[in-house]
Structure formats: structure tokens, C-alpha cells
Amino acid sequence: IYKPDGTVHDRGVATIRDLSLSGAKLSDVKLPLGTLPAGPFVVGIRPVLKNVDEVELSGQVVRLHLSEGVTYGVSFGKVEGASLKRLSKLIGN
């Protein structure tokens, strides 16, 4: 979780339940601080998979569900270049 100035608010783990070129659904979100910033923030997602170069995808939380654990719907900004290639590889495009 990044603040608008790029500083880190918190780092955690989650399970990617759905991934596309436009966004992702994250479930089982675990953040050590257990809070989101009160103001604007960006979510950085780094999928952990074998045989995939490291990529961080940035996006905005567009849905937040708190029933049955914490789930986020994240919309990616413009994905291009190397990030687009890696994301396409992740989703099998």
C-alpha cells in the first residue's frame, strides 16, 4: 500500500483470485497494520510465481468487501511495455 508521495504505508500478502489486463480480485488480504490510509493510496501487486520475471502492478481499490475476510477489487492504471508483456504471460494471453 503506497501513499501518493510513493512512501510505503504497509506491506502484506493476499491471494490473487482473478487477474486480467484491467485488474485483479485479491482475497485473504493480510496487512500487519490492519488499516488503509484515510486519504488516497495505490496498491502494488507483485505476483509470486515460478518462471515469471518480477513485476509490480499498480492500481486503485475499486471494491472492498469485509464479509468472510478482506477482499479488494483492484483496477490497474495503464499497463504497458515490459509490465504488459509480463502480465500477459501471467494470464496466458
C-alpha positions, -999 to +999 in steps of 0.1 A: +000+000+000+016+033-012+008+068-002+005+094-030+041+105-024+053+069-030+061+061+006+051+027+018+021+027+042+021-011+047+031-044+031+012-076+033+001-107+015-031-117-004-043-144-027-050-134-063-084-149-072-088-133-106-063-115-128-068-097-161-052-069-181-075-044-164-074-055-128-075-082-101-095-096-073-075-101-041-088-121-012-074-131+022-057-098+025-034-096+055-017-063+064+004-060+095-010-026+104-045-038+096-056-004+082-058+015+049-047+052+047-076+077+052-065+096+021-057+085-015-034+054-019-022+030-045-020-008-042+011-025-056+007-062-066+037-085-070+026-119-081+048-146-068+051-174-094+079-195-107+093-188-142+078-152-142+101-122-141+093-099-112+066-073-120+047-049-098+013-038-110-002-006-095-039+000-092-067+016-072-090-002-049-125+000-066-143-025-044-138-035-008-156-064+009-152-072+045-176-102+049-158-135+050-123-119+052-110-089+034-113-088-004-103-060-028-112-053-063-083-035-079-083-016-112-049-012-129-038+020-144-023+020-178-002-012-182+024-010-210+058-021-220+076-048-200+048-049-174+022-056-201+043-084-215+047-100-181+011-096-172+000-111-205+023-141-197+007-144-163-028-146-176-019-167-207-026-140-233 
